[in-house]
Amino acid sequence: MAPLHGRVVVVTGASGGVGRAVVRRLGQQGARVALIARGTAGLGAAAVDVGVEGGTAQVFEADMADYDQVRRAAERVEQEMGPISVWINTAFSSVFARFTDISPDEYERTTAVTYLGFVWGTRVALDLMRPRGEGTIVQTGSALSQRGIPLQSAYCGAKHAIKGFTESARTELLADRSGIHITMVQLPAVNTPQFDWVLSKLRRHPQPVPPIYQPEVAARAIVHAAEHPERKEYWAGTSTVATLLAQRVAPALVDRYLARTGVKSQLTDEKPPTGVSNLWEPADEKEDHGAHGSFDRRAHAHSPQLWMSQHRRPVLIALAGGAATAAALTALARRGG
């Protein structure tokens, strides 16, 4: 039986994109999924998805930027579904634009949803889990939590803040010897509706920085982290690994590289979407947008790096065995010579 079978799992931002793929994955695990988001149509379709996959779901509408709404939603989850075992934060919104083209109100709203939404979700989850002394919180991060790129200053700033906040919260739990775990999953560029419904002030349609992965890759990483929350952090996708390692080794060089390529790599040749933005209102209030964006043809459905990350022990054993075999064969060859 799957580790999350029958357990209550909250997913914020559950109506579309990565959150939508996560709830489908949880349905396959037989979890009882509490769906939190703003879009009515998206939430309803997500609940159907969970049921089709074999789980059960209930919808709880809330704006993650509003602490009181998040608190009330969480209390209803426990009243109607039972104790929350896992809380997964995925909700966000942002603006595609140069920093100086983003208004103060837009910046503040992005920060409230994308950063404070994680803070409020984590706070509420901890308040409910602490009396029981157990539970898991999973933060959906990004390679951009450690490496800022052009045209996404609001999003990068929020993701950097989430990482710092999460590290502080984790060390406090460790100091208390708490049974509650917090882990973070750093994701690559993902093919979600984000690039169709996030507010854009660009002259061309935005795109994820290639290589692009399907949201199911992200979902596998996030659900795995929920099942194995002892690790501080998970990296998903070869591009995430390359970005984070390059940032550690040569950040100034990465600055110059992104100055040359960062803008062009995020733009297509198509005109930008018009009349759609989920910054202030949900884009899936009346129309369901699902998990996938408009880059299916270019997106990877699998990540060998993710599989190896999730199976580190057998991979290391196999590598060590291979190295030992090679050394033994080399020694035999030398003796024979």
Secondary structure, DSSP 8 states (H G I E B T S, - for coil): --TTTT-EEEEETTTSHHHHHHHHHHHHTT-EEEEEES-HHHHHHHHHHHHHHT-EEEEEE--TT-HHHHHHHHHHHHHHH--EEEEEE-----EEB-GGGS-HHHHHHHHIIIIIHHHHHHHHHHHHHGGGT-EEEEEEEEGGGTS--TTBHHHHHHHHHHHHHHHHHHHHHHHTT-SEEEEEEEE-EE-STHHHHSEE--SS-B---SSEE-HHHHHHHHHHHHH-TTSSEEE-SHHHHHHHHHHHH-HHHHHHHHHHHTTGGGB-SS----S---SSS-TTSSS---S--S-GGGEES--HHHHHHHTHHHHHHHHHHHHHHHHHHHHHHHHH-
